[in-house]
Amino acid sequence: MSIDQERKKMDLDRGKSKVIE
């Protein structure tokens, strides 16, 4: 429920997408 946590999750998602691409 923390903005920092959500931002970290988004960053992780983006990193995963980058690795897959």
C-alpha positions as CSV (number, residue, x, y, z in Angstrom):
1,M,0.0,0.0,0.0
2,S,3.1,2.2,-0.2
3,I,3.8,4.3,-3.2
4,D,7.5,3.3,-3.1
5,Q,6.4,-0.4,-3.1
6,E,4.1,0.1,-6.1
7,R,6.9,2.0,-7.9
8,K,9.3,-0.9,-7.2
9,K,6.7,-3.3,-8.6
10,M,6.2,-1.3,-11.7
11,D,10.0,-1.1,-12.2
12,L,10.2,-4.8,-11.8
13,D,7.5,-5.3,-14.4
14,R,9.3,-3.0,-16.8
15,G,12.6,-4.8,-16.2
16,K,10.9,-8.1,-16.9
17,S,9.4,-6.8,-20.1
18,K,12.8,-5.4,-21.1
19,V,14.5,-8.7,-20.5
20,I,11.8,-10.6,-22.5
21,E,12.0,-8.2,-25.4
